[in-house]
């Protein structure tokens, strides 16, 4: 039995230029703020709510990045969704 994957939506994000916050004990901190975010799909559509949305990244000595991204979306039908992902 195969699992059928159905796309939820397409996410389009506009970003500001990165802010280099400098070196710390685990690497260099970069902050990338979101200007806007829009989700469009048959099952989920909406846009970014508020301005408190960014990716707080640490770039380690070997050049690898650790992501901590957060944003708030409001769907077309008025639901509010907190979005967070790490990697």
Buried (B, 14 or more C-beta within 10 A) or exposed (E): EEEEEEEEBEBEBEBEEEEEEEEEEEBBBBEBBBEEBBBEEEEBBBBBBEEEBBBBBBBEEEEEEEEEBBBBBBBEEEEEEEBEEEE
